[in-house]
Amino acid sequence: MNESVIWAIAGLALVLFALMAVGLISVWRQQKRLAQEYQLLHKQLQRSSDDVAGLCAAAIAVDKRLSENESHLYRMLDSLSSPQPMPDEFEVAEEEVSEGGYAAAIEKIRLGASLDELVKNCGLTRDEAVLLMRLHGAH
């Protein structure tokens, strides 16, 4: 009888070992599948981030062009309403705002400028300032 108990315990141990091995293999496969899914999701997130950054850059470029067109239209309106030519200083100042405005605003953001400071000192609209703060602010 003693020998049959030992064989029963050995058989039970062997069954438990086999179940543990099957469980470990199952967990290992699931971990491998999850790692692959994580890599796929990470790549998709990176592509989405790149797309958003591209769209924001395009929006800034379009806004810059609109601002330049608006300035040009105002200069044309002023020249039609007054026969005097506009002073060269005003034209240079207007070009400086459109050319260096975003770069200066980005630099101020990196130095910790607030939203109101950007609107007031850089000649940006509130929406432009919000967008630039989101793109170039502290993360």
C-alpha positions in Angstrom: 0.0 0.0 0.0 2.9 2.3 0.8 4.2 1.9 -2.7 0.9 2.8 -4.3 0.7 6.0 -2.3 4.2 7.0 -3.5 3.2 6.3 -7.1 0.0 8.4 -6.6 1.9 11.3 -5.2 4.5 11.1 -8.0 1.7 11.0 -10.6 0.0 14.0 -9.0 3.3 15.9 -9.0 3.8 15.0 -12.6 0.3 16.2 -13.6 0.9 19.5 -11.6 4.2 20.0 -13.3 2.6 19.5 -16.7 -0.2 21.9 -15.9 2.3 24.5 -14.7 4.4 24.1 -17.9 1.3 24.5 -20.0 0.3 27.6 -18.0 3.8 29.2 -18.3 3.8 28.5 -22.1 0.4 30.2 -22.3 1.5 33.2 -20.3 4.7 33.5 -22.4 2.7 33.4 -25.7 0.3 36.0 -24.4 3.2 38.3 -23.3 4.8 38.0 -26.7 1.5 38.9 -28.4 1.0 41.9 -26.1 4.5 43.1 -26.8 3.8 43.0 -30.6 0.5 44.8 -30.1 2.3 47.4 -28.0 4.9 48.0 -30.7 2.1 48.4 -33.3 0.2 50.9 -31.2 3.4 52.8 -30.4 4.1 53.2 -34.1 0.5 54.3 -34.8 0.7 56.9 -32.0 4.0 58.2 -33.4 2.5 58.5 -36.9 -0.5 60.3 -35.5 1.8 62.7 -33.5 3.8 63.4 -36.7 0.5 64.1 -38.6 -0.7 66.5 -35.9 2.7 68.3 -35.9 2.5 68.6 -39.7 -1.1 69.9 -39.6 -0.1 72.5 -37.0 2.9 73.7 -39.0 0.6 73.9 -42.1 -2.0 75.9 -40.1 0.7 78.3 -38.9 1.9 78.8 -42.5 -1.6 79.4 -43.8 -2.2 81.9 -40.9 1.0 83.6 -41.8 0.0 83.9 -45.4 -3.5 85.2 -44.4 -1.8 87.8 -42.1 0.5 88.9 -44.9 -2.5 89.2 -47.3 -4.5 91.2 -44.8 -1.5 93.5 -44.3 -1.2 93.9 -48.0 -4.9 94.6 -48.4 -4.7 97.3 -45.6 -1.7 98.9 -47.3 -3.6 98.9 -50.6 -6.7 100.4 -48.9 -4.5 103.1 -47.3 -2.8 103.9 -50.6 -6.2 104.3 -52.2 -7.6 106.5 -49.5 -4.5 108.8 -49.3 -2.3 109.8 -52.2 0.8 109.9 -49.9 3.1 106.9 -50.0 3.5 105.0 -46.8 6.7 105.5 -44.8 9.3 102.9 -45.3 9.6 102.4 -41.6 6.1 101.1 -41.3 6.7 98.6 -44.1 9.8 97.3 -42.5 8.1 97.0 -39.1 5.2 95.1 -40.7 7.7 92.7 -42.4 9.5 92.2 -39.2 6.3 91.1 -37.4 5.3 88.7 -40.1 8.8 87.3 -40.7 10.2 87.1 -37.1 6.9 87.1 -35.1 6.6 83.3 -34.7 10.3 82.8 -34.0 10.3 85.5 -31.4 7.1 84.1 -29.9 8.5 80.6 -29.7 11.6 81.9 -28.0 9.5 83.8 -25.5 7.5 80.6 -24.8 10.7 78.7 -24.2 11.7 81.4 -21.7 8.4 81.1 -19.9 6.2 83.8 -21.4 2.4 83.7 -20.6 -0.4 83.6 -23.1 -1.3 87.2 -22.4 2.3 88.3 -22.9 2.4 86.6 -26.3 -0.8 88.3 -27.4 0.2 91.7 -26.1 3.9 91.7 -27.1 4.1 89.6 -30.2 1.0 90.7 -32.1 -0.5 87.2 -32.1 -4.1 86.4 -31.9 -5.2 84.4 -28.8 -5.7 81.3 -30.9 -2.2 81.6 -32.4 -0.7 82.0 -29.0 -2.5 78.9 -27.7 -1.4 76.8 -30.6 2.2 77.9 -30.2 2.1 77.3 -26.5 0.8 73.8 -27.1 3.5 73.1 -29.7 6.5 74.7 -28.0 5.6 75.0 -24.3 7.0 72.9 -21.5 5.8 69.3 -21.7 
